[in-house]
Amino acid sequence: MTIRKLINDKFGGCKKLAQMLGCKFPTTVYSWAQKNKIPVYRIYQVLDVAKQNNISLTMDDFKGQ
């Protein structure tokens, strides 16, 4: 699964994930989708946000990025 697809399928898009993470600029998350890569320290934040919002997501979902 690409990072773009993961963001869209699990969180409803880049803007929504950026809001959930408290990012000032949604372009942060858009850049992850474009590069198909999320920085490691952000992966843990994304996992925390997913857990808080009852979104099924594990470290395995990020393999291959």
C-alpha positions as CSV (number, residue, x, y, z in Angstrom):
1,M,0.0,0.0,0.0
2,T,1.4,3.4,-0.9
3,I,1.5,6.1,1.7
4,R,-1.0,8.2,-0.3
5,K,-3.5,5.3,-0.3
6,L,-2.9,4.7,3.4
7,I,-3.5,8.3,4.3
8,N,-6.6,8.5,2.1
9,D,-8.1,5.1,3.2
10,K,-7.3,5.3,6.9
11,F,-7.6,9.0,7.7
12,G,-9.7,10.5,4.9
13,G,-6.9,12.5,3.2
14,C,-3.9,14.5,3.9
15,K,-5.7,17.5,5.3
16,K,-7.6,15.4,7.9
17,L,-4.5,13.6,9.0
18,A,-2.6,16.9,9.3
19,Q,-5.4,18.3,11.5
20,M,-5.3,15.1,13.7
21,L,-1.6,15.5,14.1
22,G,-1.8,19.2,14.9
23,C,0.4,20.2,11.9
24,K,0.2,23.9,11.2
25,F,0.6,23.2,7.5
26,P,-1.1,20.3,5.7
27,T,1.7,20.4,3.1
28,T,3.8,18.4,5.6
29,V,1.5,15.4,5.1
30,Y,1.1,16.1,1.4
31,S,4.9,15.8,1.0
32,W,4.8,12.4,2.6
33,A,2.2,11.3,0.1
34,Q,4.3,12.6,-2.8
35,K,7.5,11.0,-1.5
36,N,5.7,7.8,-0.5
37,K,7.6,8.0,2.8
38,I,6.8,9.2,6.4
39,P,9.8,10.1,8.6
40,V,10.3,7.4,11.3
41,Y,9.5,9.8,14.2
42,R,6.3,10.8,12.5
43,I,5.2,7.1,12.1
44,Y,4.9,6.8,15.8
45,Q,2.8,10.0,16.0
46,V,0.6,8.6,13.2
47,L,0.2,5.3,15.0
48,D,-0.8,7.2,18.2
49,V,-3.4,9.4,16.3
50,A,-4.8,6.2,14.7
51,K,-5.2,4.5,18.1
52,Q,-6.8,7.6,19.6
53,N,-9.3,7.6,16.8
54,N,-10.0,3.9,16.7
55,I,-8.3,3.5,13.3
56,S,-6.8,0.1,12.7
57,L,-3.2,0.7,11.8
58,T,0.1,-1.1,12.7
59,M,3.7,-0.8,12.0
60,D,3.3,-3.5,9.3
61,D,1.2,-1.0,7.3
62,F,4.4,1.1,6.8
63,K,6.6,-1.7,5.5
64,G,8.0,-1.2,2.1
65,Q,8.1,2.6,2.3
